Amino acid sequence: SYFLFLEETDWCYRAQQHGRVNLYVPSAEIIHLGQHSMDQNARRSLPQFYRSYCQFDRKHRAPGRVRRALLKSIIAVAAMLRLGLWRWRLARRAGAAQSHARDMLAGYAQVLAQLPTF
């Protein structure tokens, strides 16, 4: 039921809850082209990333209003810190890097705007 992000974490967690063993195979190699989903549209993907964390928490952790409020508070603080860092980067970059910084700023602003619905 995840739109994007944490679906494999949820799958591994559920498998372990049903007696399966998650194995680490050090000889296996993969190439992960990280951040491609995030880079395409930070305004949509960043809120979805944090929404997935909240969804995982709701699904697998004990219910509680205090717990949810704490999780949302942690997300809010993280988003505000990242907004500050991206503003700092924006002031020191040019060209494509400046455009990327603007996209990330818009994404973290959306995280804060959508936080109550997570």
N, CA, C and O atoms as a GROMACS GRO file, in nm:
protein
  472
    1SER      N    1   0.082  -0.120   0.000
    1SER     CA    2   0.000   0.000   0.000
    1SER      C    3   0.086   0.127   0.000
    1SER      O    4   0.034   0.237   0.017
    2TYR      N    5   0.215   0.112  -0.018
    2TYR     CA    6   0.303   0.229  -0.025
    2TYR      C    7   0.309   0.280  -0.168
    2TYR      O    8   0.325   0.202  -0.262
    3PHE      N    9   0.296   0.409  -0.184
    3PHE     CA   10   0.308   0.466  -0.318
    3PHE      C   11   0.454   0.464  -0.363
    3PHE      O   12   0.483   0.428  -0.477
    4LEU      N   13   0.542   0.502  -0.275
    4LEU     CA   14   0.685   0.508  -0.305
    4LEU      C   15   0.759   0.517  -0.173
    4LEU      O   16   0.710   0.580  -0.079
    5PHE      N   17   0.874   0.456  -0.165
    5PHE     CA   18   0.961   0.459  -0.047
    5PHE      C   19   0.911   0.365   0.064
    5PHE      O   20   0.792   0.362   0.095
    6LEU      N   21   1.001   0.292   0.121
    6LEU     CA   22   0.982   0.201   0.234
    6LEU      C   23   0.904   0.074   0.203
    6LEU      O   24   0.878  -0.005   0.294
    7GLU      N   25   0.867   0.051   0.078
    7GLU     CA   26   0.794  -0.072   0.048
    7GLU      C   27   0.880  -0.195   0.074
    7GLU      O   28   0.829  -0.296   0.123
    8GLU      N   29   1.010  -0.189   0.042
    8GLU     CA   30   1.096  -0.304   0.069
    8GLU      C   31   1.126  -0.319   0.218
    8GLU      O   32   1.144  -0.431   0.266
    9THR      N   33   1.130  -0.210   0.291
    9THR     CA   34   1.148  -0.216   0.436
    9THR      C   35   1.027  -0.284   0.499
    9THR      O   36   1.041  -0.369   0.587
   10ASP      N   37   0.909  -0.245   0.455
   10ASP     CA   38   0.786  -0.306   0.506
   10ASP      C   39   0.783  -0.455   0.473
   10ASP      O   40   0.747  -0.536   0.558
   11TRP      N   41   0.819  -0.491   0.352
   11TRP     CA   42   0.819  -0.631   0.309
   11TRP      C   43   0.914  -0.714   0.395
   11TRP      O   44   0.877  -0.823   0.441
   12CYS      N   45   1.035  -0.665   0.418
   12CYS     CA   46   1.132  -0.738   0.501
   12CYS      C   47   1.084  -0.748   0.645
   12CYS      O   48   1.100  -0.852   0.709
   13TYR      N   49   1.027  -0.642   0.697
   13TYR     CA   50   0.977  -0.642   0.835
   13TYR      C   51   0.865  -0.745   0.851
   13TYR      O   52   0.864  -0.822   0.948
   14ARG      N   53   0.771  -0.746   0.756
   14ARG     CA   54   0.661  -0.841   0.765
   14ARG      C   55   0.709  -0.986   0.750
   14ARG      O   56   0.659  -1.076   0.818
   15ALA      N   57   0.806  -1.008   0.662
   15ALA     CA   58   0.862  -1.143   0.646
   15ALA      C   59   0.926  -1.188   0.777
   15ALA      O   60   0.908  -1.303   0.818
   16GLN      N   61   0.999  -1.101   0.841
   16GLN     CA   62   1.063  -1.136   0.968
   16GLN      C   63   0.959  -1.163   1.077
   16GLN      O   64   0.977  -1.253   1.159
   17GLN      N   65   0.850  -1.087   1.077
   17GLN     CA   66   0.743  -1.109   1.175
   17GLN      C   67   0.677  -1.245   1.157
   17GLN      O   68   0.618  -1.299   1.251
   18HIS      N   69   0.687  -1.301   1.037
   18HIS     CA   70   0.627  -1.432   1.009
   18HIS      C   71   0.731  -1.544   1.009
   18HIS      O   72   0.710  -1.649   0.948
   19GLY      N   73   0.843  -1.521   1.077
   19GLY     CA   74   0.942  -1.626   1.094
   19GLY      C   75   1.045  -1.640   0.984
   19GLY      O   76   1.130  -1.729   0.990
   20ARG      N   77   1.039  -1.556   0.885
   20ARG     CA   78   1.139  -1.561   0.778
   20ARG      C   79   1.266  -1.491   0.824
   20ARG      O   80   1.264  -1.410   0.917
   21VAL      N   81   1.375  -1.524   0.759
   21VAL     CA   82   1.503  -1.465   0.796
   21VAL      C   83   1.550  -1.375   0.681
   21VAL      O   84   1.554  -1.417   0.565
   22ASN      N   85   1.583  -1.253   0.714
   22ASN     CA   86   1.642  -1.163   0.616
   22ASN      C   87   1.792  -1.190   0.614
   22ASN      O   88   1.858  -1.182   0.717
   23LEU      N   89   1.844  -1.221   0.497
   23LEU     CA   90   1.984  -1.256   0.484
   23LEU      C   91   2.064  -1.144   0.420
   23LEU      O   92   2.016  -1.071   0.334
   24TYR      N   93   2.186  -1.133   0.466
   24TYR     CA   94   2.282  -1.041   0.406
   24TYR      C   95   2.378  -1.126   0.325
   24TYR      O   96   2.439  -1.219   0.378
   25VAL      N   97   2.392  -1.096   0.198
   25VAL     CA   98   2.480  -1.172   0.110
   25VAL      C   99   2.592  -1.077   0.066
   25VAL      O  100   2.574  -0.999  -0.028
   26PRO      N  101   2.708  -1.083   0.132
   26PRO     CA  102   2.814  -0.986   0.103
   26PRO      C  103   2.871  -0.997  -0.039
   26PRO      O  104   2.928  -0.900  -0.089
   27SER      N  105   2.856  -1.110  -0.103
   27SER     CA  106   2.911  -1.125  -0.238
   27SER      C  107   2.819  -1.065  -0.346
   27SER      O  108   2.862  -1.044  -0.459
   28ALA      N  109   2.696  -1.038  -0.310
   28ALA     CA  110   2.603  -0.980  -0.408
   28ALA      C  111   2.640  -0.834  -0.435
   28ALA      O  112   2.679  -0.761  -0.344
   29GLU      N  113   2.626  -0.794  -0.558
   29GLU     CA  114   2.655  -0.656  -0.597
   29GLU      C  115   2.538  -0.600  -0.676
   29GLU      O  116   2.482  -0.666  -0.763
   30ILE      N  117   2.504  -0.476  -0.644
   30ILE     CA  118   2.402  -0.406  -0.721
   30ILE      C  119   2.451  -0.264  -0.746
   30ILE      O  120   2.538  -0.213  -0.676
   31ILE      N  121   2.394  -0.203  -0.844
   31ILE     CA  122   2.421  -0.061  -0.869
   31ILE      C  123   2.291   0.012  -0.840
   31ILE      O  124   2.189  -0.008  -0.906
   32HIS      N  125   2.296   0.096  -0.740
   32HIS     CA  126   2.177   0.172  -0.701
   32HIS      C  127   2.193   0.314  -0.752
   32HIS      O  128   2.283   0.386  -0.709
   33LEU      N  129   2.107   0.352  -0.841
   33LEU     CA  130   2.109   0.488  -0.894
   33LEU      C  131   2.024   0.575  -0.803
   33LEU      O  132   1.914   0.618  -0.838
   34GLY      N  133   2.078   0.599  -0.686
   34GLY     CA  134   2.004   0.665  -0.579
   34GLY      C  135   1.957   0.804  -0.613
   34GLY      O  136   2.016   0.876  -0.694
   35GLN      N  137   1.849   0.840  -0.549
   35GLN     CA  138   1.789   0.973  -0.553
   35GLN      C  139   1.723   1.007  -0.686
   35GLN      O  140   1.682   1.122  -0.704
   36HIS      N  141   1.709   0.913  -0.778
   36HIS     CA  142   1.645   0.949  -0.905
   36HIS      C  143   1.498   0.983  -0.888
   36HIS      O  144   1.449   1.076  -0.953
   37SER      N  145   1.427   0.913  -0.803
   37SER     CA  146   1.287   0.947  -0.777
   37SER      C  147   1.279   1.084  -0.710
   37SER      O  148   1.194   1.166  -0.744
   38MET      N  149   1.368   1.106  -0.617
   38MET     CA  150   1.370   1.231  -0.542
   38MET      C  151   1.406   1.349  -0.632
   38MET      O  152   1.348   1.457  -0.620
   39ASP      N  153   1.501   1.328  -0.721
   39ASP     CA  154   1.548   1.438  -0.805
   39ASP      C  155   1.448   1.478  -0.914
   39ASP      O  156   1.453   1.591  -0.962
   40GLN      N  157   1.359   1.389  -0.952
   40GLN     CA  158   1.265   1.421  -1.059
   40GLN      C  159   1.168   1.531  -1.019
   40GLN      O  160   1.138   1.620  -1.099
   41ASN      N  161   1.120   1.525  -0.897
   41ASN     CA  162   1.024   1.625  -0.851
   41ASN      C  163   1.025   1.627  -0.699
   41ASN      O  164   0.944   1.561  -0.635
   42ALA      N  165   1.116   1.703  -0.643
   42ALA     CA  166   1.132   1.707  -0.497
   42ALA      C  167   1.005   1.757  -0.427
   42ALA      O  168   0.978   1.718  -0.313
   43ARG      N  169   0.929   1.840  -0.492
   43ARG     CA  170   0.806   1.894  -0.432
   43ARG      C  171   0.706   1.782  -0.404
   43ARG      O  172   0.629   1.789  -0.308
   44ARG      N  173   0.706   1.678  -0.487
   44ARG     CA  174   0.616   1.564  -0.466
   44ARG      C  175   0.684   1.451  -0.388
   44ARG      O  176   0.622   1.390  -0.302
   45SER      N  177   0.811   1.424  -0.419
   45SER     CA  178   0.874   1.305  -0.362
   45SER      C  179   0.917   1.322  -0.217
   45SER      O  180   0.909   1.226  -0.140
   46LEU      N  181   0.962   1.440  -0.176
   46LEU     CA  182   1.002   1.458  -0.036
   46LEU      C  183   0.885   1.438   0.061
   46LEU      O  184   0.899   1.366   0.159
   47PRO      N  185   0.768   1.501   0.036
   47PRO     CA  186   0.656   1.472   0.126
   47PRO      C  187   0.618   1.324   0.125
   47PRO      O  188   0.582   1.268   0.228
   48GLN      N  189   0.626   1.260   0.008
   48GLN     CA  190   0.592   1.118   0.000
   48GLN      C  191   0.689   1.033   0.081
   48GLN      O  192   0.649   0.934   0.143
   49PHE      N  193   0.816   1.070   0.081
   49PHE     CA  194   0.917   1.000   0.159
   49PHE      C  195   0.881   1.000   0.308
   49PHE      O  196   0.882   0.896   0.373
   50TYR      N  197   0.848   1.117   0.360
   50TYR     CA  198   0.813   1.126   0.502
   50TYR      C  199   0.675   1.068   0.530
   50TYR      O  200   0.652   1.013   0.638
   51ARG      N  201   0.584   1.079   0.435
   51ARG     CA  202   0.452   1.016   0.450
   51ARG      C  203   0.467   0.865   0.463
   51ARG      O  204   0.396   0.802   0.542
   52SER      N  205   0.559   0.806   0.388
   52SER     CA  206   0.583   0.662   0.395
   52SER      C  207   0.637   0.622   0.532
   52SER      O  208   0.601   0.517   0.586
   53TYR      N  209   0.724   0.705   0.590
   53TYR     CA  210   0.772   0.677   0.726
   53TYR      C  211   0.656   0.674   0.825
   53TYR      O  212   0.647   0.585   0.909
   54CYS      N  213   0.568   0.772   0.814
   54CYS     CA  214   0.452   0.776   0.904
   54CYS      C  215   0.361   0.657   0.880
   54CYS      O  216   0.306   0.601   0.975
   55GLN      N  217   0.345   0.618   0.756
   55GLN     CA  218   0.261   0.503   0.723
   55GLN      C  219   0.321   0.375   0.784
   55GLN      O  220   0.248   0.294   0.841
   56PHE      N  221   0.452   0.358   0.773
   56PHE     CA  222   0.519   0.241   0.831
   56PHE      C  223   0.499   0.240   0.984
   56PHE      O  224   0.471   0.136   1.042
   57ASP      N  225   0.514   0.356   1.046
   57ASP     CA  226   0.497   0.367   1.190
   57ASP      C  227   0.355   0.331   1.231
   57ASP      O  228   0.335   0.256   1.327
   58ARG      N  229   0.256   0.384   1.160
   58ARG     CA  230   0.115   0.352   1.192
   58ARG      C  231   0.088   0.203   1.177
   58ARG      O  232   0.014   0.144   1.256
   59LYS      N  233   0.148   0.143   1.077
   59LYS     CA  234   0.121   0.003   1.045
   59LYS      C  235   0.185  -0.094   1.143
   59LYS      O  236   0.128  -0.198   1.174
   60HIS      N  237   0.305  -0.060   1.193
   60HIS     CA  238   0.382  -0.159   1.268
   60HIS      C  239   0.413  -0.122   1.413
   60HIS      O  240   0.469  -0.205   1.485
   61ARG      N  241   0.381  -0.006   1.455
   61ARG     CA  242   0.413   0.034   1.593
   61ARG      C  243   0.285   0.049   1.674
   61ARG      O  244   0.175   0.058   1.620
   62ALA      N  245   0.302   0.051   1.803
   62ALA     CA  246   0.188   0.067   1.892
   62ALA      C  247   0.122   0.202   1.867
   62ALA      O  248   0.190   0.303   1.849
   63PRO      N  249  -0.012   0.204   1.865
   63PRO     CA  250  -0.080   0.331   1.840
   63PRO      C  251  -0.061   0.426   1.958
   63PRO      O  252  -0.041   0.384   2.071
   64GLY      N  253  -0.068   0.551   1.929
   64GLY     CA  254  -0.057   0.650   2.035
   64GLY      C  255  -0.045   0.790   1.977
   64GLY      O  256   0.033   0.814   1.885
   65ARG      N  257  -0.123   0.880   2.032
   65ARG     CA  258  -0.121   1.018   1.984
   65ARG      C  259   0.012   1.084   2.016
   65ARG      O  260   0.063   1.164   1.936
   66VAL      N  261   0.068   1.053   2.132
   66VAL     CA  262   0.195   1.114   2.171
   66VAL      C  263   0.306   1.067   2.076
   66VAL      O  264   0.389   1.147   2.033
   67ARG      N  265   0.305   0.939   2.045
   67ARG     CA  266   0.406   0.884   1.953
   67ARG      C  267   0.396   0.951   1.816
   67ARG      O  268   0.498   0.988   1.758
   68ARG      N  269   0.275   0.965   1.763
   68ARG     CA  270   0.256   1.028   1.633
   68ARG      C  271   0.301   1.175   1.636
   68ARG      O  272   0.366   1.223   1.544
   69ALA      N  273   0.267   1.243   1.743
   69ALA     CA  274   0.306   1.384   1.756
   69ALA      C  275   0.458   1.396   1.764
   69ALA      O  276   0.516   1.488   1.706
   70LEU      N  277   0.523   1.305   1.833
   70LEU     CA  278   0.668   1.307   1.842
   70LEU      C  279   0.731   1.282   1.705
   70LEU      O  280   0.824   1.352   1.666
   71LEU      N  281   0.681   1.183   1.632
   71LEU     CA  282   0.734   1.154   1.500
   71LEU      C  283   0.717   1.275   1.408
   71LEU      O  284   0.810   1.311   1.336
   72LYS      N  285   0.601   1.337   1.410
   72LYS     CA  286   0.578   1.454   1.325
   72LYS      C  287   0.666   1.572   1.368
   72LYS      O  288   0.710   1.650   1.284
   73SER      N  289   0.692   1.584   1.497
   73SER     CA  290   0.781   1.690   1.546
   73SER      C  291   0.923   1.668   1.497
   73SER      O  292   0.991   1.762   1.457
   74ILE      N  293   0.968   1.544   1.500
   74ILE     CA  294   1.103   1.512   1.451
   74ILE      C  295   1.112   1.542   1.301
   74ILE      O  296   1.211   1.598   1.255
   75ILE      N  297   1.010   1.506   1.226
   75ILE     CA  298   1.009   1.534   1.082
   75ILE      C  299   1.011   1.686   1.058
   75ILE      O  300   1.083   1.733   0.970
   76ALA      N  301   0.933   1.760   1.136
   76ALA     CA  302   0.929   1.906   1.120
   76ALA      C  303   1.065   1.969   1.147
   76ALA      O  304   1.110   2.055   1.072
   77VAL      N  305   1.131   1.927   1.254
   77VAL     CA  306   1.264   1.981   1.287
   77VAL      C  307   1.363   1.946   1.176
   77VAL      O  308   1.441   2.030   1.133
   78ALA      N  309   1.360   1.821   1.130
   78ALA     CA  310   1.450   1.779   1.022
   78ALA      C  311   1.425   1.861   0.896
   78ALA      O  312   1.520   1.904   0.831
   79ALA      N  313   1.299   1.882   0.861
   79ALA     CA  314   1.266   1.960   0.741
   79ALA      C  315   1.313   2.105   0.755
   79ALA      O  316   1.364   2.163   0.660
   80MET      N  317   1.296   2.164   0.873
   80MET     CA  318   1.340   2.302   0.893
   80MET      C  319   1.492   2.314   0.885
   80MET      O  320   1.544   2.409   0.828
   81LEU      N  321   1.562   2.217   0.942
   81LEU     CA  322   1.708   2.217   0.931
   81LEU      C  323   1.752   2.205   0.786
   81LEU      O  324   1.844   2.274   0.742
   82ARG      N  325   1.688   2.118   0.714
   82ARG     CA  326   1.724   2.099   0.573
   82ARG      C  327   1.687   2.221   0.488
   82ARG      O  328   1.758   2.255   0.394
   83LEU      N  329   1.577   2.286   0.522
   83LEU     CA  330   1.545   2.412   0.454
   83LEU      C  331   1.658   2.513   0.472
   83LEU      O  332   1.699   2.579   0.377
   84GLY      N  333   1.707   2.524   0.594
   84GLY     CA  334   1.817   2.616   0.621
   84GLY      C  335   1.943   2.580   0.544
   84GLY      O  336   2.010   2.667   0.489
   85LEU      N  337   1.974   2.451   0.540
   85LEU     CA  338   2.093   2.407   0.466
   85LEU      C  339   2.079   2.431   0.316
   85LEU      O  340   2.174   2.472   0.251
   86TRP      N  341   1.960   2.405   0.260
   86TRP     CA  342   1.941   2.427   0.117
   86TRP      C  343   1.940   2.577   0.084
   86TRP      O  344   1.984   2.615  -0.024
   87ARG      N  345   1.892   2.660   0.175
   87ARG     CA  346   1.900   2.806   0.152
   87ARG      C  347   2.046   2.850   0.148
   87ARG      O  348   2.086   2.933   0.066
   88TRP      N  349   2.126   2.793   0.238
   88TRP     CA  350   2.269   2.824   0.242
   88TRP      C  351   2.335   2.779   0.112
   88TRP      O  352   2.416   2.852   0.054
   89ARG      N  353   2.301   2.659   0.065
   89ARG     CA  354   2.357   2.610  -0.061
   89ARG      C  355   2.313   2.696  -0.180
   89ARG      O  356   2.392   2.724  -0.270
   90LEU      N  357   2.187   2.737  -0.178
   90LEU     CA  358   2.135   2.820  -0.287
   90LEU      C  359   2.215   2.949  -0.300
   90LEU      O  360   2.246   2.994  -0.410
   91ALA      N  361   2.249   3.008  -0.187
   91ALA     CA  362   2.323   3.135  -0.188
   91ALA      C  363   2.465   3.118  -0.241
   91ALA      O  364   2.526   3.216  -0.285
   92ARG      N  365   2.519   2.997  -0.238
   92ARG     CA  366   2.657   2.974  -0.278
   92ARG      C  367   2.672   2.897  -0.410
   92ARG      O  368   2.784   2.863  -0.449
   93ARG      N  369   2.562   2.870  -0.478
   93ARG     CA  370   2.568   2.793  -0.602
   93ARG      C  371   2.526   2.877  -0.721
   93ARG      O  372   2.474   2.988  -0.707
   94ALA      N  373   2.550   2.822  -0.838
   94ALA     CA  374   2.508   2.889  -0.961
   94ALA      C  375   2.460   2.783  -1.060
   94ALA      O  376   2.490   2.664  -1.045
   95GLY      N  377   2.385   2.826  -1.160
   95GLY     CA  378   2.343   2.738  -1.268
   95GLY      C  379   2.252   2.625  -1.224
   95GLY      O  380   2.157   2.646  -1.148
   96ALA      N  381   2.283   2.504  -1.272
   96ALA     CA  382   2.200   2.385  -1.244
   96ALA      C  383   2.197   2.354  -1.096
   96ALA      O  384   2.094   2.308  -1.044
   97ALA      N  385   2.307   2.376  -1.027
   97ALA     CA  386   2.310   2.349  -0.883
   97ALA      C  387   2.213   2.442  -0.809
   97ALA      O  388   2.152   2.402  -0.710
   98GLN      N  389   2.200   2.563  -0.857
   98GLN     CA  390   2.106   2.657  -0.796
   98GLN      C  391   1.961   2.613  -0.822
   98GLN      O  392   1.875   2.625  -0.734
   99SER      N  393   1.936   2.563  -0.940
   99SER     CA  394   1.803   2.512  -0.973
   99SER      C  395   1.767   2.392  -0.886
   99SER      O  396   1.654   2.381  -0.838
  100HIS      N  397   1.862   2.303  -0.865
  100HIS     CA  398   1.840   2.187  -0.778
  100HIS      C  399   1.811   2.232  -0.635
  100HIS      O  400   1.722   2.178  -0.570
  101ALA      N  401   1.885   2.330  -0.588
  101ALA     CA  402   1.863   2.381  -0.452
  101ALA      C  403   1.722   2.440  -0.439
  101ALA      O  404   1.657   2.421  -0.337
  102ARG      N  405   1.676   2.511  -0.542
  102ARG     CA  406   1.539   2.566  -0.539
  102ARG      C  407   1.434   2.454  -0.533
  102ARG      O  408   1.335   2.464  -0.460
  103ASP      N  409   1.458   2.349  -0.610
  103ASP     CA  410   1.366   2.235  -0.608
  103ASP      C  411   1.362   2.170  -0.469
  103ASP      O  412   1.254   2.136  -0.420
  104MET      N  413   1.477   2.154  -0.408
  104MET     CA  414   1.481   2.093  -0.275
  104MET      C  415   1.414   2.184  -0.172
  104MET      O  416   1.344   2.135  -0.083
  105LEU      N  417   1.434   2.313  -0.183
  105LEU     CA  418   1.365   2.407  -0.094
  105LEU      C  419   1.214   2.392  -0.108
  105LEU      O  420   1.142   2.387  -0.008
  106ALA      N  421   1.166   2.386  -0.231
  106ALA     CA  422   1.022   2.370  -0.254
  106ALA      C  423   0.973   2.238  -0.195
  106ALA      O  424   0.864   2.232  -0.139
  107GLY      N  425   1.053   2.133  -0.207
  107GLY     CA  426   1.015   2.003  -0.153
  107GLY      C  427   1.002   2.004  -0.003
  107GLY      O  428   0.904   1.953   0.052
  108TYR      N  429   1.102   2.062   0.065
  108TYR     CA  430   1.094   2.066   0.212
  108TYR      C  431   0.985   2.160   0.260
  108TYR      O  432   0.927   2.138   0.367
  109ALA      N  433   0.957   2.266   0.185
  109ALA     CA  434   0.844   2.353   0.219
  109ALA      C  435   0.714   2.273   0.211
  109ALA      O  436   0.626   2.290   0.295
  110GLN      N  437   0.702   2.186   0.110
  110GLN     CA  438   0.584   2.102   0.097
  110GLN      C  439   0.573   2.002   0.212
  110GLN      O  440   0.463   1.974   0.260
  111VAL      N  441   0.687   1.948   0.257
  111VAL     CA  442   0.685   1.858   0.372
  111VAL      C  443   0.620   1.927   0.491
  111VAL      O  444   0.532   1.872   0.556
  112LEU      N  445   0.664   2.049   0.518
  112LEU     CA  446   0.606   2.123   0.632
  112LEU      C  447   0.458   2.156   0.609
  112LEU      O  448   0.379   2.150   0.702
  113ALA      N  449   0.422   2.191   0.487
  113ALA     CA  450   0.283   2.223   0.457
  113ALA      C  451   0.191   2.101   0.470
  113ALA      O  452   0.077   2.114   0.515
  114GLN      N  453   0.240   1.984   0.432
  114GLN     CA  454   0.158   1.863   0.433
  114GLN      C  455   0.170   1.780   0.561
  114GLN      O  456   0.100   1.681   0.578
  115LEU      N  457   0.258   1.821   0.648
  115LEU     CA  458   0.286   1.743   0.771
  115LEU      C  459   0.160   1.707   0.850
  115LEU      O  460   0.151   1.594   0.898
  116PRO      N  461   0.064   1.797   0.866
  116PRO     CA  462  -0.055   1.758   0.944
  116PRO      C  463  -0.132   1.640   0.886
  116PRO      O  464  -0.204   1.573   0.960
  117THR      N  465  -0.119   1.613   0.757
  117THR     CA  466  -0.195   1.504   0.696
  117THR      C  467  -0.119   1.371   0.696
  117THR      O  468  -0.174   1.269   0.654
  118PHE      N  469   0.004   1.372   0.741
  118PHE     CA  470   0.084   1.248   0.740
  118PHE      C  471   0.029   1.150   0.840
  118PHE      O  472   0.082   1.040   0.855
   0.00000   0.00000   0.00000
